[in-house]
Each structure stands twice: as structure tokens, then as C-alpha cells.
Amino acid sequence: MLEPSPTLAMTAKARRMKIEGIDVVSFAAGEPDFNTPLPVCEAAERAIHDGQTKYTATAGILALREAISRKLARENNLDYGPDQVVVTCGAKHAVFSALQILVDPGDEVILIAPFWMTYVDQVRLAGGIPVIIQTGSDTGFSPTVEQIAGAITARTKAIVLNSPCNPTGAIIEKETLAGIGDLALRHGFWIVADEIYERLTYGHAYQSAAALGAEVAAQTITIGGVSKTYSMTGWRIGFAAAPLHVAKALCNLQDQVTSNANSIAQAAATAAYDLPDEFVTKMRNEFRDRRDLMVGLLRNIPGLACETPEGAFYVFPDVRACLSRFSTDAQLADYLLDAAHVATMPGSVFHGPGHLRLSYAASRQDIERGVARIGDALAQATR
Ligand SMILES: Cc1ncc(COP(=O)(O)O)c(C=O)c1O
């Protein structure tokens, strides 16, 4: 049985409360709070008026696949031709298709917790068995190569890597990534590299898994998209880039499931990839400042321990010291929403119990008043 997405459920509850007139501060969002850049919207308008309103090739329009291929070369040091790129209905769809074509019933897929919970359901939907490796703040939420080696069996088909990570913001260091690449080559499993947050790293040169070398690239499906980088979550454009035979398999599957992603959104995404870097730089700098603000304020709250994450737009404080009155982090998140009108995500929904995920895709003013409310509510609860 599939459960409804808990993040979407929490966001929906916060939204309902807002509609009822309650002044909710939401740290639950999984999307940037900026507008989609104007040139991207204008490209979409042009596409409508130019009649780009029909089916496209399943893999996407050539202009977009070329733009993605150029982007991967320029920013990620990756060598994928346009025929190795499949445009999907968001990165979520790309991860789904990747697991569908790789995983046979009974195959094991290694996941590194805390993780985006969609992976577990998507592995199961493919008939696979999730094999979970737990990480904690002691290693900066990064796995060790030994941990991964210890999880490999004869049935290991793939590992899903998500760097920067939702929910922890952790980045997998190049040495660790190289160690994982070696294991993949030695044991013959695939790397599904969900790199959707790759442009949102703070002071870190980004290392794509497939850029470790041609051999690793031959066993990797690289996943990305415009949702987080260009504040385009609603447009539903992602991509998978893979060895040619794998790209063909992804395309064949997509032929029978969704056909092409939305044609107008494809035109918009093409314009996004051709934007000057300024938009992303501005957004990234703003996120970095908000992260620093949020981490600083959270650290002032007794009982909360908060690392400084290196990427994405989430912080993942340890709230175990506050859990004497609440038996779980989910109860704590409920209390914060009901009593303080602050929406957060319990860490347990990401397989990271004892934590909360707070998104700083929120205004500085909201960060200040929201964290102050959390501090007051926790002080009251522990009084
Ligand atoms: C780790 C991760 N991968 C993929 C996605 C989905 O991206 P998209 O909106 O492009 O489907 C998300 C969205 O929250 C995410 O956090």
C-alpha cells in the first residue's frame, strides 16, 4: 500500500490553516520561493503563440536536449550527447523511470538515510527491496565507503545518491563518491545520481558522480532538472542522462507512460538553461544568507543542535533533547503547527527520527518570526 506523501500532507495542512486566516509561517516547502525568471515565462508565451502546442518527441525537443547537454558539459564536466538525454515530467519522474528499467523483482537498492522518502516507494513500485544505510550528524550525514561496502549483496542492483541531500543538505565528498564509484565498478551495480540540488551548494565545487570517469559514467544515470535551480517546480521538467542504450530504454518506457513532457514547459526550460548565471548566483547567495540566519537563530534555542548544511535549502536540527514531552518528532512537529503556527517536517518521514526538517525557502522576516515562535513554544512546552 502506498501512503500519501507526508511532506505534501503537511504542506496541505499548513495551506488550509492559512486559508482559514491563521498566520502560519511555513518551513515545510520543498521549493524555492522566488518567481520563475521573466525570460523563461516569455519563452513559454512565445511557444504558445508559435504553436508549440503539439506532441514532441518522447525524449523532448532537440533544442532542450542540446541545452541540457551543453549545461552538463559546462557546469558538471559531463559528456552526454543530446541523444543520451531524456526529458521527463520533473526529476521525480526521471528517478521513477530509472528504477523501473534497472530493478527486477527482488533486486536490492541501497538508499542512504535520511533520504527523500519517494525513493523507498519508488524502489518498491519497481519490485525492489530498499536496503537502508543510516547516517547521522556525527559524519555530517554522509555515508562511509565501508558502510556501503557492508550493504552490498549479490542482489544489489543500484544505489541512489542524492547530493546535496533532501532533507539534510549534506554533500557527499569527492573521496567518498570515488569510493562508491569503485564499489559500483567492482560489484557491477548502477548509480542513480539524483543531482536536482547541484547548483545550490555553498562554497563547494560540485562533483557529479558520472564525472568520476568514463567507466563510472557507463554505470550511472544522472538526474537533474529545472525545478530547484530556476524556481520552476510547477513546470514539471526534469531529465535523465545515461549511456545510450539506457537512454533508449528510458525513452521506450516513457513512450508508454506519459509520452513527452509538456511542450510549452520544454520551451521554457530551454530558455532557463541558456540564462546568464546571474539568476542562480543571486538565488544561491540569498539562500546562503538565509541558511546562516536560520542556523544562527536555531542554535540559540536550548535543546536544539544544528549543523550548518552545505547545500540545498534545508536545515535538519537534532531535537532529541526536546523530546521528553513529545514521544516523537512527528508529535513535536504537530505541536509546533498547532501551538506556534509554524509548519516543519518531522525527520522520521525522511528516516531521520529525532530531527526536524526546516526549509529556508522562506523570507528572512518569516525565518526570524518563525524561529522565535519555535523557541517560545518549546520553552512553554518544557516549562
Ligand atoms: C531529492 C529530490 N529529488 C527530486 C525531487 C523532485 O524534483 P521535481 O520537482 O523536478 O520532480 C525533489 C523534490 O522535492 C527532491 O527533493
The ligand as an SDF file (V2000), in Angstrom:
LIG
                    3D

 16 16  0  0  0  0  0  0  0  0999 V2000
   15.8440   14.8600   -3.7330 C   0  0  0  0  0  0  0  0  0  0  0  0
   14.7770   15.2580   -4.6780 C   0  0  0  0  0  0  0  0  0  0  0  0
   14.7600   14.7010   -5.8920 N   0  0  0  0  0  0  0  0  0  0  0  0
   13.8140   15.0250   -6.7860 C   0  0  0  0  0  0  0  0  0  0  0  0
   12.8240   15.9420   -6.4690 C   0  0  0  0  0  0  0  0  0  0  0  0
   11.7440   16.2070   -7.4560 C   0  0  0  0  0  0  0  0  0  0  0  0
   12.0370   17.1750   -8.3880 O   0  0  0  0  0  0  0  0  0  0  0  0
   10.9530   17.5590   -9.4510 P   0  0  0  0  0  0  0  0  0  0  0  0
   10.0630   18.5840   -8.8370 O   0  0  0  0  0  0  0  0  0  0  0  0
   11.7420   18.0880  -10.6140 O   0  0  0  0  0  0  0  0  0  0  0  0
   10.1890   16.3360   -9.8090 O   0  0  0  0  0  0  0  0  0  0  0  0
   12.8060   16.5340   -5.2120 C   0  0  0  0  0  0  0  0  0  0  0  0
   11.7360   17.4790   -4.8480 C   0  0  0  0  0  0  0  0  0  0  0  0
   11.4930   17.8030   -3.7170 O   0  0  0  0  0  0  0  0  0  0  0  0
   13.8120   16.1980   -4.2930 C   0  0  0  0  0  0  0  0  0  0  0  0
   13.8640   16.7430   -3.0810 O   0  0  0  0  0  0  0  0  0  0  0  0
  1  2  1  0
  2  3  1  0
  2 15  2  0
  3  4  2  0
  4  5  1  0
  5  6  1  0
  5 12  2  0
  6  7  1  0
  7  8  1  0
  8  9  2  0
  8 10  1  0
  8 11  1  0
 12 13  1  0
 12 15  1  0
 13 14  2  0
 15 16  1  0
M  END
$$$$
